[in-house]
């Protein structure tokens, strides 16, 4: 694991730090000597990471969908550790269902965590960063914040919203030293598919285990590699990061064929499926 000298002594906040990219980010930041505030709705893994590092930090159970809870949490972290230099809004969930079959409750669950969690975290730290004219906010969008995919309408909506929110914020912060980074990971080897709420897969299938196995097959980037790319992008002051060849290819496809890409995507999804007789 490569460490980052620029993080030493800085206060870093990471949501969704109990698994996947969040856990890998926590390990990098702690190994670099940062003071790291970790949060998740499941805190066991985050606690293990902090304890193993021997570094200063905290672990808290946090529901990012609750605005009051997020604001209170950020105030407590600032009081305990000082100014927050890096805020990483990473917490996220997934839902696989068609628009016709998904419930409004499931749709709201995805939006509350994936989008409103980002808004809450951003607005909680932004006043302090603006007052000091320093800091970076990292918001996790997705490959699915670049393209629309069948059965992913709720996830797409949340990640497109994160993208639009972050790009707008970037314009508002022009002329300041507060930076934003919008991250679009492609297939990352995490448990997000296993932990998703599921009605039907991208190919229309009803077998969640099969859908998870397919996700595992195409998810080629490790959380550790994704996390390192995020930290590198922060250190370079980048505004946008695509992670994985799939994200880069689909980004080019969408920009070249903003309407036609969906027909290409349907062909890829249906490839190998038995034809009706």
N, C-alpha and C positions, 0 to 999 in steps of 0.2 A: 504494500500500500504506500503510495506516494503522499507525503505530507505537504502542507502549504505554509511557508514561513509567514505569509501575509495574514494568516488567521491567528497567529499567536497573540494571546491576550485579548482577543476580541470576543464580544458577546454574540452568540449565534442562537437563533430560535428555529427549531424544526418541528413542524407538525407532521403527524403520521409517521413518527419515528420508530414505531414498533415492528416494522417489517420492510422488506423491499428496498426501494431507493432511499427512503427516509432513514432506515437503519444504516445503510451504507454511508450516507451523508454524515450521520452522527459519528461513525467510526473515523472517517477522514478528518472531520473538524476537531474531534477530541485528540486524535493523534498529532494534530498540528498545534496543540496547546491552546485551543480556543476554550472559552467558558460556554458550555452548550446547555440550553434549556430544551429538553425533549418532551414531547407530549404525544399521546395516542389514546384511543379508547381501550386498548389492551397494552399494558405497560411492562409486561414481564421481560420482553426482549430488550426494550430500551433500558430497563434497570440493569440488566446483565451487561450491556455495552458500557454504560457509565461506570459501573463498579469495576469492570475489567480494565478500564482506561486509567483509573486512579486520578483522573482530572476533576477539576471543579465543575459542577453542573447540577442539574435537577431533572427529575422525571415526574410528570404530572398526568393524571387522567383528564383529558380535555375533549369536550364535544364542540368542534369548531362551528357547528351549525347554530350554536347558541351565542348570540352577539354579546350579551352581558357577561357570559362566562369567559369569552375570549378577551374582552377588554379588561376585565378584572385580572385575568391571568397575566396579560402583558404589563399591567401596572405593577403587579407583584414581582415579576421578573426584573423590571427596571429598578425597583426599589432594592431588590436583593443583590443584583449583579452590576447595575449601572446601565449605561446607554447601549441600546441594541444596534449593532453595526450591520447584521445580516439576518433577514427574516426570510425563511423558506416555507412557503405555503404549499405543502406537499400532500396533505391528507386527501384521500380520494376513495371512492367506491364505484362499483359498476353494476349496471342492470342490462340484461340481454332480453329484449322483448319487442315485439312489433308495437306500433302505435295503437293498433286496434285492440291488442290484448293486455297492454300494461295498465295498471291501476294508477290513478292520480296520486295515491299515497306513495307508490314506488317512485314515480317521477319526481315528486317533491323531495323525497329522501335523497335522491341523487343530486338535485339542484342545491339543496340545503348544505350539503357537505362539499361537493366539488366546486360550486360557484360561490355561494354565500360564505362558505368557510374562507375562501380566498379574499373576498371583500372585507370580511370582519378582521382578518389578520392584517390586511393591508392598512385599513383605516385605523387600527389600533396603534400601529407603529409609526405611521406616516407623520403625525404632528411632531414627534420627537426628532425624527430624521430631518424634517424641514427646519426645525428650530436650530439644529446643529449644522445644517447644510451638508449632511454626509449620511451615507448608508446605502444598502442595496436590498431590494425586495425581489425575491425569486418566486414566480408563480408557475405552477405545473399545469400546463395544458396537455396536449397529446397529439399524436398523429391524427386522432379522431377530432382534433380541433382544426384540422386542415381539410379533411374530406368527410362526406356523409356516407354512412355504412348502414345497410339494412339491419334491423333489430337493435341498433345502437342510438336511436333518436334521442333518448334522454341523456345518455353519456355524451353524444355529439353536441347537444344543446348546451350542456354544462361546460364542455371544453372549448367550444366556439365562444361562449360567453367569457371565459377566462382570457382567451386570446384578445377579444375586443376590449375588454376592461383594461388589460395590461397595456395594450397598444395606445389606448386613449390616455392612460396615466403617463406613459412615456412622453407623449406630446406635452402634457401639462407640466412635467418636470424639466422640460428643456430650459437650459439656463441655470439650473441648480446642479448640485453635486450629488443629488440623490438619484440612484440608478434603478432601473427595472430590468429584469431578465425573464422573458417568456420561454418556457421549455416545452418542446414537443417530442416526447419519447415515442419511438415506435414500439415494437414488441420487446418487452423487458421480462426477464425470467423472474416474475414475482407471483404471489398467490392471489392477485386481484381477480382472476377468472374463477378460481376456486371459491373465493369469498363473495362472489357476485350473487345478486338475485337473478334467477334464471327462469325464463318461460320458453324461449326458443333461440337457437343459435343463428349465426350469420347465414348459414346455408338453409335455414328453415327447420333444421332438425330439432327434436325434442329431448335429446339425450345430453344432459349436462356433462357427464363424464367424457363423452366423445368430444364435445365442444372444448372442454378443458385440455384434453389430450392434443387437439389440433392447435390450440393456443400455445401449448408447451413446445410443439414442433416448430412453429414459426417464430417464437420468441427467442432471439439469438443473442441478445445483449445482456450481460450480467448486470445486476443492480450496482455492483462495485464499479464497473466500467462507466455506467451511466452517471453515477454520483461523481466520479472523478472528472468527467466531462463538464458537469454542472459547475463544480468548483473552479475548474480551469477557465470556464466562460465568465464566471464572476470576477476572477483575478484579472482578466483581460478587458473587463468593462463591456462585454458584449450585450446586445439587446435581445437577441433571439438565438435559440439553439435547437437544432434538429439532431436527435440521437438515433442512430441506426440507419442502415441503407434503405430500409423500407420507408422510413419517414422522409428521407431525401428524395427517393424516387417518386413517392406519392405527391410530395410538394411540387416537384417539377411537372408531374402529370396534371395536377389540378390547375397550376398556373398556365400551362400550355393548352389545356382543354377544360375550361371551367364548367362546361355543361357536359361535354362528351366523356369526361373521365368516369362518370357514373355508369355509362354503357360498358366501358372497358372493365370496370370493377365487377359488374354483374357477370361478365364473361369469365373473369378469373374465379369468382365465387362458385359459379355453376360448373366449372371445369371438373371433369371426372365423375359428375353425377349421372346416374343412369337416365337414359332418354325414355320418355313416355312412348308406348307402342300404340 
